[in-house]
Amino acid sequence: MRNNDTLYIVVPCYNEEAALPETSRVLLGRVAELAEGGRVSAESRVLFVDDGSKDGTWDFIAGLKAVSPYAAGLKLSRNRGHQNALLAGLLAAKEDADMAISVDADLQDDVSVIDGFLDKYYEGFDVVYGVRSDRSSDSAFKRGTARRYYRTLRKMGVEIVPDHADCRLMSKRALQALAEFKEVNLFLRGLVPLVGFPSATVEYPRRERKAGESKYSLKKMLALAWQGVTSMSVRPIRLILSLGVTLLLLGIAALIAFSIVAACGHPEWQWTIILAAIAAACGLNLTATGIVGEYVGKVYLETKARPRYIVEDYFK
């Protein structure tokens, strides 16, 4: 049985100056306990990733170097978004770590889940997903939309773990496999299951944010949801094709019906229904063009092959 492997806890941060004092105290203290207890190596680290913050986030992270031997920091040259910041930390960790755990800087992910992750890892699992045991801390609106979102993704053919965000453990070989995925349009919740390897889940309660404000507005959450659908599935285009064929057949049937109605001496109904059909067809056309354009735009971004992020500073 393996033991005493090197653990990196990856914490993406964006304007988290208010939350980091408590977050760093809890996470650094937890890693120190694990290292002293022989559960992980003394080379283990908590890697804070600054995603181009505009406040004093990086200054605080840099100051941790003198506070704890388990502190590490990575600074991106500019804001690249949560998914890119998380990926930057994971790919940096894979060089030195045997495993990496990702958690958010708000400490809503209960740190007790780390013990469950380690148990599963030492049992031989390469990927361990943190799954929320309940959503009592969420509003009714968020609970309802989350359920529908996961259901929709699965119907769209996206392999995703329900009630799992980005709190997970990945082994070194899982991280190396993740590095093989080169797409710019990142949706890690959908990419990680594609890696394969033995996986397990650990349930944990989701807590309230300790300090600061959430950086995920409704607009950002909707953008991430749309990113998940369009980055991992082409089924929306196929649905449009099916809808287009259906409307075409209905249009042919309506044309026949209009001809019969006109022949029976009621031409006034013909023009009303034709105008409604034209309006519906125009709406469908614009919607279809927009969705296809979204995919074309993603292809454009992928073919440029620009770097997903640029590292400005890194210490460990």
N, C-alpha and C positions, 0 to 999 in steps of 0.2 A: 504493500500500500504506500502510495506517495505521500509525502509530507514535507513541510518546510520549503515549499516552492515560493518563488518571488511573485508578489502581488502588486499590481498598480491599480489604484483607484483613480479613475479619470473623471474630473469635475469641470464641465464647460461653464464658463462664467461670462456674463455680459452685464456690466454695470451692477455688480453684486457687492459693492463696497460695504453696504450695511449688513449684508448677511454673512460675509466671509469670516468675521471674528468668531462667531459661534460655530459656523460650519467647519472651519479649519481646526478649532479646538476639539470638536467631536471626532472628526475623521482622523486627524493626526494621533489623537489619543487612542482611538480604536486600533489603528495599525501598530502603534507601539505595544499595546497589550497583546496583539496577535503575534508580533515578532518575539516579544519576551516570553510568551507562552509556547513558542516553538511551532505555532500553526502556520506561520509564513516566515520567509527569510528576512534577515535584518536588512537586506537590500531592497525591501519593499518600499513603495513610495505612494504618496497622494499627489497626483499630477493635476494641478489647477491650470486650466486652459483659458487664457484671456482672449475673448473673441472681439478684439478691437474696442474695448470699453472706453467710454468718455469720462468716467470718474476716476477715482483712485484705486481701482481694482488691481491693476498691475503693480502699483507701488506696494500695496499690501502683500500681494503674492511674493514679490521679490524680497520683502522683509522677512518672510517665513523661513528663508534659507538660513538665517541666523538663529531662528527659534527652535527648529526641529530638524534632525537629520533625515526625517522621513518626508520632508517637503520637497516638491519639484514644481517647476513652473514652465509653461510654454505660452508665448505671446504671438498672436497672429498680427500681421502687418495692418489689417483692417478688418472691420466686421464682415464675417462671411456667413452668419447664421448658425443656429444651434447644431444642425446636422453636420455641417462642415467642421465646426469647432470640435464636436465630439469625435468625428472621424480623425481629425488631426491628432487628438490625444491618444486614441486607440492605436494609430499607426506608429506614433512615437513610442508608445509603451511596448509594442511587440518586439522591439529590438532588445529589451532588457528583461521583460517580464515573462513568467511562465503562464500568467493569466492576468486578465484585466477586468475590473468591475466598473461600470459607468453609473454614476448617480448625478442628480441635479444639485446645484448649489443651494437650493432653498431648504434642503434637509426634509422635504416631504417624503422622500424614500427612507423608511425606517432603517437605521444602520444595523439593527439586529438581523436584517435580511442577509448581511454579509456572512454570518455564521452558517446559515442555510446554504448559501452559494458555495462556500468552501466544502461543506459536507458532500454536496452533489459533485463538485469538481474532483475531490479525492476518491469518490466512488467511480470515477471514470467518465463523467459527462463533460463534453467540450463546450457546450452552450447551456447556460441556465438562465431562464427568463424569470424576472420578478413580476408576479401577477397580483394585481390589487385584490384583496380579499373582500373589500366592500367599497362603496362609493358614497358613504354617508356624509363625507365632508364636502361633496359636490352639491351644486344646486340641482333642482329637479330638471331644469332645462339641460344642464350639462350631462346628467346621467342619461337622459333620454336620447340626446344627440349622439353620445358616445356609443350606446348600444346600436343605434341605427347605422352609425359609421362603420363599426366593425362588421355588421351584418352585410352592409353594402359592399365593402371591400372583398369579403369572401365570395359574394355573388359575382363580383367582377373577376374572380379568378386569382385574387391576391392571397398568397399564403401568409397569414398573419395570426399572431397569438392574441386572442381577445383579452382586454383589460391589461395589456402590457404596453408600457410606454418605451422608455430607453434605459430602464434599470435592469441590467443583465450582466452575467459573467461570460467571458469568452476565453478559451484556452489559447495558447500560443499558436497552435496550428489552425485554429479557427480564425484568429486575427490575420495570419498569413494568407489564408484563403480569402478573407474579406478584402485584403489589399489587391487581389486580382481583379476586383470589380472596379472598372475605370469610369463609370458614368458620372457626369457632372450633376445631374438632377438626382439628388440623394434622398432616399427614404429608407433609413436604416431598419425600421421596423419590418419592412418588407424584404430587404436585402439579406439580413442575417439568417432568416429561415432557409434561404436559397443556398447558404454555405453547406448545409447538411451537417454530418457528424452527430453523434449521440447527444440528445438534448433532454432537459428536464425543466420543471417549473417549481418555483417556491412562492407561496402566497405571503403577503405582508399587508398591514394596514397603511393606508396613505394618511399622512399627517398634514396639519395646517403649516403654512410657510412660517418659519421662525422670525424672519425680519425682511425688510425691503418689500418691493412690490413685484408681482408676477410680470415677466417680460413677454408672456404669451397672451396677447390680446385676442379677442374673438376673430379679428381679421387674420391674424397670424395662424390661429388654429384652423380656420377655414382654408387658408393657403396650404398648410401642411396636409390637410385632408385631400385637397385637389391634387397636390403633388403625389400623394400616395396612389391615387387612382390612375393618373396619367403616366406616372413613371413605371408602374408595375403591370399595367394591363392595357390592351387595345380593344377591350370589349365595348367601350363607349362608341367607337367607330362602327363596330359591327351592329350595335343597337340602332345607330342612325341608319345604317343600310337596311335593316329590317323594317324600321319605321318608314323609310322612304318607299320601299317596295309596297308596304301596306297602304300608304297614301296613294300610290300610283294605281293600285287595284281599286281602291275606293273612288278615285277620281274617274276611272273608266266606268265604274258602275253608276256614279252620279251623272256622268255625261249621258248615259243611256236613259236614266230616269228623267233627266231634264228634257230630253228629246220627246219622251212619251208625254210628260206634263204639258209641254208646249203644243204638241199635236192635239191634246185634248182641250185646248182653248184657254190655258192659264199661263200665259207667258210672263206675268209679273213675278211669279215665284222663281222662275228660272234665273233672273238677274240677281235677286237677293242671295240665293244660295251660291251662285257663281262667285259673287264678291266675297262672301265668307270663306269659300274654298281658296280663293286667291290669297286672302290675308293669312290663312293658316299655312298655306304652302310657302309664302314669303317668310313667315316666322320660322318654319322648319329649316328653310334654306339658310337663313342667317345663323341659326343655332348650330347647324351642321358645319357651316363654314368656320365658325368660331372654334368648335371642338377640334376639327381637323387642323386649323391654324395653330392651336395649342401644341399639337403633336409635331407639326412642322417646325415650330419655334424650338422645341426641345431637341429635335434633330440638328437644327442650326447650332445650338449651344454645344451639343456633343461633338460635332465635326470640327469646331474651332479648337477643341482640346486644350482650353486654357486651364491653368492650375486651379484646383478647387480651393486652395488656400496657400498663403506664403507665410513661413515662420520668420518672425523678426528676432525672437530671443528664446533661449531654452536653457534651463539649468536643471540638474538632477543630483 
